[in-house]
Amino acid sequence: MLFTIWHLLSTGALLEDPGADYFERRHDPVIEADRLARRIEALGFSVNLEKAA
């Protein structure tokens, strides 16, 4: 936190809050679905992914 304060004061930049959904916007749904399918398969279940209409 000290580094952030130093950076803002030394550069004159303004702190911009990326928002509460920042990490949700960054995730690719296809990659996330594949990751979750691998986790479910690791638990011993069979997974078949189909794109919703």
PDB file of N, H, CA, C and O in Angstrom:
ATOM      1  N   MET A   1       0.830  -1.172   0.000  1.00  0.00           N
ATOM      2  CA  MET A   1       0.000   0.000   0.000  1.00  0.00           C
ATOM      3  C   MET A   1       0.882   1.246   0.000  1.00  0.00           C
ATOM      4  O   MET A   1       0.548   2.252  -0.626  1.00  0.00           O
ATOM      5  N   LEU A   2       1.993   1.171   0.697  1.00  0.00           N
ATOM      6  H   LEU A   2       2.264   0.354   1.205  1.00  0.00           H
ATOM      7  CA  LEU A   2       2.914   2.305   0.729  1.00  0.00           C
ATOM      8  C   LEU A   2       3.457   2.596  -0.670  1.00  0.00           C
ATOM      9  O   LEU A   2       3.601   3.757  -1.053  1.00  0.00           O
ATOM     10  N   PHE A   3       3.755   1.544  -1.428  1.00  0.00           N
ATOM     11  H   PHE A   3       3.637   0.601  -1.116  1.00  0.00           H
ATOM     12  CA  PHE A   3       4.249   1.738  -2.789  1.00  0.00           C
ATOM     13  C   PHE A   3       3.207   2.437  -3.649  1.00  0.00           C
ATOM     14  O   PHE A   3       3.544   3.316  -4.442  1.00  0.00           O
ATOM     15  N   THR A   4       1.954   2.055  -3.499  1.00  0.00           N
ATOM     16  H   THR A   4       1.681   1.341  -2.854  1.00  0.00           H
ATOM     17  CA  THR A   4       0.881   2.682  -4.279  1.00  0.00           C
ATOM     18  C   THR A   4       0.756   4.157  -3.950  1.00  0.00           C
ATOM     19  O   THR A   4       0.610   4.986  -4.848  1.00  0.00           O
ATOM     20  N   ILE A   5       0.813   4.485  -2.682  1.00  0.00           N
ATOM     21  H   ILE A   5       0.931   3.811  -1.952  1.00  0.00           H
ATOM     22  CA  ILE A   5       0.738   5.889  -2.264  1.00  0.00           C
ATOM     23  C   ILE A   5       1.917   6.666  -2.816  1.00  0.00           C
ATOM     24  O   ILE A   5       1.752   7.773  -3.328  1.00  0.00           O
ATOM     25  N   TRP A   6       3.116   6.086  -2.715  1.00  0.00           N
ATOM     26  H   TRP A   6       3.250   5.186  -2.299  1.00  0.00           H
ATOM     27  CA  TRP A   6       4.321   6.753  -3.239  1.00  0.00           C
ATOM     28  C   TRP A   6       4.182   6.986  -4.735  1.00  0.00           C
ATOM     29  O   TRP A   6       4.494   8.071  -5.227  1.00  0.00           O
ATOM     30  N   HIS A   7       3.717   5.979  -5.460  1.00  0.00           N
ATOM     31  H   HIS A   7       3.464   5.098  -5.061  1.00  0.00           H
ATOM     32  CA  HIS A   7       3.577   6.099  -6.908  1.00  0.00           C
ATOM     33  C   HIS A   7       2.571   7.196  -7.267  1.00  0.00           C
ATOM     34  O   HIS A   7       2.829   8.006  -8.157  1.00  0.00           O
ATOM     35  N   LEU A   8       1.445   7.225  -6.590  1.00  0.00           N
ATOM     36  H   LEU A   8       1.235   6.568  -5.867  1.00  0.00           H
ATOM     37  CA  LEU A   8       0.429   8.232  -6.888  1.00  0.00           C
ATOM     38  C   LEU A   8       0.931   9.640  -6.598  1.00  0.00           C
ATOM     39  O   LEU A   8       0.681  10.568  -7.368  1.00  0.00           O
ATOM     40  N   LEU A   9       1.637   9.794  -5.490  1.00  0.00           N
ATOM     41  H   LEU A   9       1.840   9.040  -4.864  1.00  0.00           H
ATOM     42  CA  LEU A   9       2.136  11.123  -5.134  1.00  0.00           C
ATOM     43  C   LEU A   9       3.297  11.560  -6.025  1.00  0.00           C
ATOM     44  O   LEU A   9       3.399  12.740  -6.361  1.00  0.00           O
ATOM     45  N   SER A  10       4.162  10.647  -6.408  1.00  0.00           N
ATOM     46  H   SER A  10       4.080   9.688  -6.135  1.00  0.00           H
ATOM     47  CA  SER A  10       5.330  11.017  -7.201  1.00  0.00           C
ATOM     48  C   SER A  10       4.994  11.256  -8.669  1.00  0.00           C
ATOM     49  O   SER A  10       5.656  12.063  -9.322  1.00  0.00           O
ATOM     50  N   THR A  11       3.987  10.577  -9.201  1.00  0.00           N
ATOM     51  H   THR A  11       3.450   9.922  -8.671  1.00  0.00           H
ATOM     52  CA  THR A  11       3.648  10.743 -10.616  1.00  0.00           C
ATOM     53  C   THR A  11       2.465  11.678 -10.841  1.00  0.00           C
ATOM     54  O   THR A  11       2.258  12.160 -11.954  1.00  0.00           O
ATOM     55  N   GLY A  12       1.699  11.934  -9.806  1.00  0.00           N
ATOM     56  H   GLY A  12       1.867  11.542  -8.901  1.00  0.00           H
ATOM     57  CA  GLY A  12       0.518  12.781  -9.967  1.00  0.00           C
ATOM     58  C   GLY A  12      -0.654  12.038 -10.580  1.00  0.00           C
ATOM     59  O   GLY A  12      -1.654  12.649 -10.958  1.00  0.00           O
ATOM     60  N   ALA A  13      -0.538  10.742 -10.677  1.00  0.00           N
ATOM     61  H   ALA A  13       0.274  10.246 -10.370  1.00  0.00           H
ATOM     62  CA  ALA A  13      -1.614   9.927 -11.257  1.00  0.00           C
ATOM     63  C   ALA A  13      -2.780   9.843 -10.288  1.00  0.00           C
ATOM     64  O   ALA A  13      -2.622  10.016  -9.080  1.00  0.00           O
ATOM     65  N   LEU A  14      -3.942   9.577 -10.838  1.00  0.00           N
ATOM     66  H   LEU A  14      -4.070   9.437 -11.820  1.00  0.00           H
ATOM     67  CA  LEU A  14      -5.130   9.399 -10.021  1.00  0.00           C
ATOM     68  C   LEU A  14      -5.418   7.907  -9.900  1.00  0.00           C
ATOM     69  O   LEU A  14      -5.220   7.148 -10.849  1.00  0.00           O
ATOM     70  N   LEU A  15      -5.879   7.501  -8.746  1.00  0.00           N
ATOM     71  H   LEU A  15      -6.040   8.118  -7.975  1.00  0.00           H
ATOM     72  CA  LEU A  15      -6.248   6.105  -8.534  1.00  0.00           C
ATOM     73  C   LEU A  15      -7.597   5.843  -9.170  1.00  0.00           C
ATOM     74  O   LEU A  15      -8.589   6.492  -8.841  1.00  0.00           O
ATOM     75  N   GLU A  16      -7.626   4.871 -10.100  1.00  0.00           N
ATOM     76  H   GLU A  16      -6.820   4.343 -10.368  1.00  0.00           H
ATOM     77  CA  GLU A  16      -8.879   4.520 -10.755  1.00  0.00           C
ATOM     78  C   GLU A  16      -9.280   3.130 -10.307  1.00  0.00           C
ATOM     79  O   GLU A  16      -8.552   2.160 -10.522  1.00  0.00           O
ATOM     80  N   ASP A  17     -10.441   3.041  -9.682  1.00  0.00           N
ATOM     81  H   ASP A  17     -11.031   3.829  -9.508  1.00  0.00           H
ATOM     82  CA  ASP A  17     -10.949   1.762  -9.216  1.00  0.00           C
ATOM     83  C   ASP A  17     -11.455   0.972 -10.423  1.00  0.00           C
ATOM     84  O   ASP A  17     -12.312   1.460 -11.160  1.00  0.00           O
ATOM     85  N   PRO A  18     -10.937  -0.247 -10.636  1.00  0.00           N
ATOM     86  CA  PRO A  18     -11.368  -1.013 -11.805  1.00  0.00           C
ATOM     87  C   PRO A  18     -12.788  -1.553 -11.689  1.00  0.00           C
ATOM     88  O   PRO A  18     -13.348  -2.012 -12.684  1.00  0.00           O
ATOM     89  N   GLY A  19     -13.368  -1.511 -10.530  1.00  0.00           N
ATOM     90  H   GLY A  19     -12.913  -1.138  -9.721  1.00  0.00           H
ATOM     91  CA  GLY A  19     -14.748  -1.961 -10.353  1.00  0.00           C
ATOM     92  C   GLY A  19     -14.823  -3.327  -9.709  1.00  0.00           C
ATOM     93  O   GLY A  19     -13.847  -4.077  -9.686  1.00  0.00           O
ATOM     94  N   ALA A  20     -15.988  -3.638  -9.192  1.00  0.00           N
ATOM     95  H   ALA A  20     -16.781  -3.029  -9.211  1.00  0.00           H
ATOM     96  CA  ALA A  20     -16.187  -4.878  -8.465  1.00  0.00           C
ATOM     97  C   ALA A  20     -16.150  -6.094  -9.386  1.00  0.00           C
ATOM     98  O   ALA A  20     -15.823  -7.193  -8.937  1.00  0.00           O
ATOM     99  N   ASP A  21     -16.476  -5.918 -10.655  1.00  0.00           N
ATOM    100  H   ASP A  21     -16.741  -5.026 -11.020  1.00  0.00           H
ATOM    101  CA  ASP A  21     -16.501  -7.055 -11.583  1.00  0.00           C
ATOM    102  C   ASP A  21     -15.244  -7.143 -12.449  1.00  0.00           C
ATOM    103  O   ASP A  21     -15.277  -7.755 -13.516  1.00  0.00           O
ATOM    104  N   TYR A  22     -14.152  -6.548 -12.012  1.00  0.00           N
ATOM    105  H   TYR A  22     -14.125  -6.050 -11.145  1.00  0.00           H
ATOM    106  CA  TYR A  22     -12.913  -6.511 -12.785  1.00  0.00           C
ATOM    107  C   TYR A  22     -12.440  -7.910 -13.179  1.00  0.00           C
ATOM    108  O   TYR A  22     -12.132  -8.148 -14.346  1.00  0.00           O
ATOM    109  N   PHE A  23     -12.381  -8.833 -12.226  1.00  0.00           N
ATOM    110  H   PHE A  23     -12.632  -8.639 -11.277  1.00  0.00           H
ATOM    111  CA  PHE A  23     -11.878 -10.171 -12.517  1.00  0.00           C
ATOM    112  C   PHE A  23     -12.865 -10.974 -13.350  1.00  0.00           C
ATOM    113  O   PHE A  23     -12.453 -11.822 -14.141  1.00  0.00           O
ATOM    114  N   GLU A  24     -14.146 -10.727 -13.190  1.00  0.00           N
ATOM    115  H   GLU A  24     -14.481 -10.038 -12.547  1.00  0.00           H
ATOM    116  CA  GLU A  24     -15.148 -11.421 -14.006  1.00  0.00           C
ATOM    117  C   GLU A  24     -15.039 -10.997 -15.468  1.00  0.00           C
ATOM    118  O   GLU A  24     -15.217 -11.826 -16.360  1.00  0.00           O
ATOM    119  N   ARG A  25     -14.756  -9.747 -15.724  1.00  0.00           N
ATOM    120  H   ARG A  25     -14.612  -9.074 -14.998  1.00  0.00           H
ATOM    121  CA  ARG A  25     -14.628  -9.264 -17.098  1.00  0.00           C
ATOM    122  C   ARG A  25     -13.374  -9.795 -17.771  1.00  0.00           C
ATOM    123  O   ARG A  25     -13.327  -9.882 -18.998  1.00  0.00           O
ATOM    124  N   ARG A  26     -12.362 -10.149 -16.999  1.00  0.00           N
ATOM    125  H   ARG A  26     -12.401 -10.078 -16.002  1.00  0.00           H
ATOM    126  CA  ARG A  26     -11.099 -10.615 -17.557  1.00  0.00           C
ATOM    127  C   ARG A  26     -11.141 -12.080 -17.962  1.00  0.00           C
ATOM    128  O   ARG A  26     -10.331 -12.500 -18.788  1.00  0.00           O
ATOM    129  N   HIS A  27     -12.043 -12.865 -17.419  1.00  0.00           N
ATOM    130  H   HIS A  27     -12.701 -12.525 -16.747  1.00  0.00           H
ATOM    131  CA  HIS A  27     -12.070 -14.298 -17.670  1.00  0.00           C
ATOM    132  C   HIS A  27     -12.735 -14.623 -19.000  1.00  0.00           C
ATOM    133  O   HIS A  27     -13.800 -14.101 -19.328  1.00  0.00           O
ATOM    134  N   ASP A  28     -12.080 -15.499 -19.757  1.00  0.00           N
ATOM    135  H   ASP A  28     -11.214 -15.924 -19.490  1.00  0.00           H
ATOM    136  CA  ASP A  28     -12.649 -16.014 -20.991  1.00  0.00           C
ATOM    137  C   ASP A  28     -13.566 -17.173 -20.620  1.00  0.00           C
ATOM    138  O   ASP A  28     -13.105 -18.125 -19.990  1.00  0.00           O
ATOM    139  N   PRO A  29     -14.842 -17.132 -20.983  1.00  0.00           N
ATOM    140  CA  PRO A  29     -15.775 -18.184 -20.574  1.00  0.00           C
ATOM    141  C   PRO A  29     -15.366 -19.586 -21.035  1.00  0.00           C
ATOM    142  O   PRO A  29     -15.598 -20.557 -20.314  1.00  0.00           O
ATOM    143  N   VAL A  30     -14.770 -19.708 -22.205  1.00  0.00           N
ATOM    144  H   VAL A  30     -14.581 -18.919 -22.790  1.00  0.00           H
ATOM    145  CA  VAL A  30     -14.362 -21.022 -22.713  1.00  0.00           C
ATOM    146  C   VAL A  30     -13.236 -21.600 -21.865  1.00  0.00           C
ATOM    147  O   VAL A  30     -13.267 -22.778 -21.509  1.00  0.00           O
ATOM    148  N   ILE A  31     -12.257 -20.789 -21.544  1.00  0.00           N
ATOM    149  H   ILE A  31     -12.232 -19.832 -21.833  1.00  0.00           H
ATOM    150  CA  ILE A  31     -11.138 -21.241 -20.718  1.00  0.00           C
ATOM    151  C   ILE A  31     -11.628 -21.598 -19.322  1.00  0.00           C
ATOM    152  O   ILE A  31     -11.199 -22.597 -18.744  1.00  0.00           O
ATOM    153  N   GLU A  32     -12.520 -20.790 -18.786  1.00  0.00           N
ATOM    154  H   GLU A  32     -12.869 -19.979 -19.256  1.00  0.00           H
ATOM    155  CA  GLU A  32     -13.068 -21.052 -17.453  1.00  0.00           C
ATOM    156  C   GLU A  32     -13.870 -22.350 -17.431  1.00  0.00           C
ATOM    157  O   GLU A  32     -13.781 -23.109 -16.465  1.00  0.00           O
ATOM    158  N   ALA A  33     -14.649 -22.617 -18.476  1.00  0.00           N
ATOM    159  H   ALA A  33     -14.720 -22.001 -19.260  1.00  0.00           H
ATOM    160  CA  ALA A  33     -15.431 -23.852 -18.548  1.00  0.00           C
ATOM    161  C   ALA A  33     -14.512 -25.067 -18.625  1.00  0.00           C
ATOM    162  O   ALA A  33     -14.769 -26.081 -17.976  1.00  0.00           O
ATOM    163  N   ASP A  34     -13.449 -24.974 -19.410  1.00  0.00           N
ATOM    164  H   ASP A  34     -13.240 -24.151 -19.937  1.00  0.00           H
ATOM    165  CA  ASP A  34     -12.494 -26.083 -19.505  1.00  0.00           C
ATOM    166  C   ASP A  34     -11.814 -26.342 -18.168  1.00  0.00           C
ATOM    167  O   ASP A  34     -11.624 -27.494 -17.776  1.00  0.00           O
ATOM    168  N   ARG A  35     -11.453 -25.288 -17.481  1.00  0.00           N
ATOM    169  H   ARG A  35     -11.608 -24.353 -17.800  1.00  0.00           H
ATOM    170  CA  ARG A  35     -10.792 -25.435 -16.178  1.00  0.00           C
ATOM    171  C   ARG A  35     -11.728 -26.114 -15.180  1.00  0.00           C
ATOM    172  O   ARG A  35     -11.317 -27.004 -14.436  1.00  0.00           O
ATOM    173  N   LEU A  36     -12.983 -25.686 -15.171  1.00  0.00           N
ATOM    174  H   LEU A  36     -13.317 -24.962 -15.775  1.00  0.00           H
ATOM    175  CA  LEU A  36     -13.949 -26.280 -14.250  1.00  0.00           C
ATOM    176  C   LEU A  36     -14.250 -27.733 -14.609  1.00  0.00           C
ATOM    177  O   LEU A  36     -14.445 -28.565 -13.724  1.00  0.00           O
ATOM    178  N   ALA A  37     -14.288 -28.039 -15.912  1.00  0.00           N
ATOM    179  H   ALA A  37     -14.129 -27.363 -16.632  1.00  0.00           H
ATOM    180  CA  ALA A  37     -14.525 -29.424 -16.341  1.00  0.00           C
ATOM    181  C   ALA A  37     -13.387 -30.326 -15.873  1.00  0.00           C
ATOM    182  O   ALA A  37     -13.636 -31.440 -15.411  1.00  0.00           O
ATOM    183  N   ARG A  38     -12.157 -29.868 -15.983  1.00  0.00           N
ATOM    184  H   ARG A  38     -11.954 -28.963 -16.358  1.00  0.00           H
ATOM    185  CA  ARG A  38     -11.009 -30.664 -15.501  1.00  0.00           C
ATOM    186  C   ARG A  38     -11.090 -30.893 -13.994  1.00  0.00           C
ATOM    187  O   ARG A  38     -10.756 -31.972 -13.505  1.00  0.00           O
ATOM    188  N   ARG A  39     -11.530 -29.883 -13.268  1.00  0.00           N
ATOM    189  H   ARG A  39     -11.801 -29.006 -13.665  1.00  0.00           H
ATOM    190  CA  ARG A  39     -11.673 -30.048 -11.808  1.00  0.00           C
ATOM    191  C   ARG A  39     -12.735 -31.082 -11.474  1.00  0.00           C
ATOM    192  O   ARG A  39     -12.544 -31.898 -10.572  1.00  0.00           O
ATOM    193  N   ILE A  40     -13.857 -31.056 -12.193  1.00  0.00           N
ATOM    194  H   ILE A  40     -14.012 -30.393 -12.925  1.00  0.00           H
ATOM    195  CA  ILE A  40     -14.932 -32.016 -11.947  1.00  0.00           C
ATOM    196  C   ILE A  40     -14.474 -33.423 -12.315  1.00  0.00           C
ATOM    197  O   ILE A  40     -14.767 -34.377 -11.595  1.00  0.00           O
ATOM    198  N   GLU A  41     -13.755 -33.560 -13.433  1.00  0.00           N
ATOM    199  H   GLU A  41     -13.517 -32.784 -14.018  1.00  0.00           H
ATOM    200  CA  GLU A  41     -13.239 -34.865 -13.824  1.00  0.00           C
ATOM    201  C   GLU A  41     -12.240 -35.397 -12.809  1.00  0.00           C
ATOM    202  O   GLU A  41     -12.162 -36.607 -12.596  1.00  0.00           O
ATOM    203  N   ALA A  42     -11.493 -34.532 -12.194  1.00  0.00           N
ATOM    204  H   ALA A  42     -11.556 -33.550 -12.367  1.00  0.00           H
ATOM    205  CA  ALA A  42     -10.536 -34.953 -11.166  1.00  0.00           C
ATOM    206  C   ALA A  42     -11.262 -35.525  -9.945  1.00  0.00           C
ATOM    207  O   ALA A  42     -10.684 -36.299  -9.182  1.00  0.00           O
ATOM    208  N   LEU A  43     -12.517 -35.143  -9.765  1.00  0.00           N
ATOM    209  H   LEU A  43     -12.986 -34.514 -10.384  1.00  0.00           H
ATOM    210  CA  LEU A  43     -13.319 -35.683  -8.662  1.00  0.00           C
ATOM    211  C   LEU A  43     -13.977 -37.017  -9.024  1.00  0.00           C
ATOM    212  O   LEU A  43     -14.651 -37.623  -8.191  1.00  0.00           O
ATOM    213  N   GLY A  44     -13.780 -37.477 -10.274  1.00  0.00           N
ATOM    214  H   GLY A  44     -13.233 -36.985 -10.950  1.00  0.00           H
ATOM    215  CA  GLY A  44     -14.288 -38.769 -10.670  1.00  0.00           C
ATOM    216  C   GLY A  44     -15.595 -38.745 -11.462  1.00  0.00           C
ATOM    217  O   GLY A  44     -16.228 -39.785 -11.647  1.00  0.00           O
ATOM    218  N   PHE A  45     -15.994 -37.583 -11.919  1.00  0.00           N
ATOM    219  H   PHE A  45     -15.480 -36.739 -11.768  1.00  0.00           H
ATOM    220  CA  PHE A  45     -17.229 -37.465 -12.687  1.00  0.00           C
ATOM    221  C   PHE A  45     -16.901 -37.308 -14.173  1.00  0.00           C
ATOM    222  O   PHE A  45     -15.809 -36.875 -14.540  1.00  0.00           O
ATOM    223  N   SER A  46     -17.862 -37.665 -15.010  1.00  0.00           N
ATOM    224  H   SER A  46     -18.749 -38.016 -14.711  1.00  0.00           H
ATOM    225  CA  SER A  46     -17.725 -37.473 -16.451  1.00  0.00           C
ATOM    226  C   SER A  46     -18.373 -36.136 -16.815  1.00  0.00           C
ATOM    227  O   SER A  46     -19.440 -35.788 -16.309  1.00  0.00           O
ATOM    228  N   VAL A  47     -17.712 -35.402 -17.695  1.00  0.00           N
ATOM    229  H   VAL A  47     -16.846 -35.684 -18.106  1.00  0.00           H
ATOM    230  CA  VAL A  47     -18.209 -34.065 -18.069  1.00  0.00           C
ATOM    231  C   VAL A  47     -18.333 -33.983 -19.580  1.00  0.00           C
ATOM    232  O   VAL A  47     -17.419 -34.372 -20.306  1.00  0.00           O
ATOM    233  N   ASN A  48     -19.466 -33.475 -20.054  1.00  0.00           N
ATOM    234  H   ASN A  48     -20.209 -33.159 -19.464  1.00  0.00           H
ATOM    235  CA  ASN A  48     -19.686 -33.242 -21.475  1.00  0.00           C
ATOM    236  C   ASN A  48     -20.164 -31.800 -21.620  1.00  0.00           C
ATOM    237  O   ASN A  48     -21.269 -31.469 -21.191  1.00  0.00           O
ATOM    238  N   LEU A  49     -19.338 -30.937 -22.223  1.00  0.00           N
ATOM    239  H   LEU A  49     -18.440 -31.206 -22.571  1.00  0.00           H
ATOM    240  CA  LEU A  49     -19.686 -29.528 -22.357  1.00  0.00           C
ATOM    241  C   LEU A  49     -20.300 -29.265 -23.729  1.00  0.00           C
ATOM    242  O   LEU A  49     -19.743 -29.649 -24.757  1.00  0.00           O
ATOM    243  N   GLU A  50     -21.450 -28.608 -23.725  1.00  0.00           N
ATOM    244  H   GLU A  50     -21.902 -28.296 -22.889  1.00  0.00           H
ATOM    245  CA  GLU A  50     -22.104 -28.176 -24.957  1.00  0.00           C
ATOM    246  C   GLU A  50     -22.486 -26.718 -24.801  1.00  0.00           C
ATOM    247  O   GLU A  50     -22.942 -26.290 -23.741  1.00  0.00           O
ATOM    248  N   LYS A  51     -22.298 -25.968 -25.861  1.00  0.00           N
ATOM    249  H   LYS A  51     -21.928 -26.315 -26.723  1.00  0.00           H
ATOM    250  CA  LYS A  51     -22.634 -24.540 -25.827  1.00  0.00           C
ATOM    251  C   LYS A  51     -24.157 -24.375 -25.780  1.00  0.00           C
ATOM    252  O   LYS A  51     -24.884 -25.034 -26.523  1.00  0.00           O
ATOM    253  N   ALA A  52     -24.624 -23.494 -24.905  1.00  0.00           N
ATOM    254  H   ALA A  52     -24.034 -22.958 -24.301  1.00  0.00           H
ATOM    255  CA  ALA A  52     -26.056 -23.237 -24.768  1.00  0.00           C
ATOM    256  C   ALA A  52     -26.576 -22.491 -25.997  1.00  0.00           C
ATOM    257  O   ALA A  52     -25.835 -21.751 -26.645  1.00  0.00           O
ATOM    258  N   ALA A  53     -27.821 -22.688 -26.300  1.00  0.00           N
ATOM    259  H   ALA A  53     -28.422 -23.289 -25.773  1.00  0.00           H
ATOM    260  CA  ALA A  53     -28.428 -22.048 -27.480  1.00  0.00           C
ATOM    261  C   ALA A  53     -28.602 -20.570 -27.268  1.00  0.00           C
ATOM    262  O   ALA A  53     -29.096 -19.873 -28.154  1.00  0.00           O
TER     263      ALA A  53
END
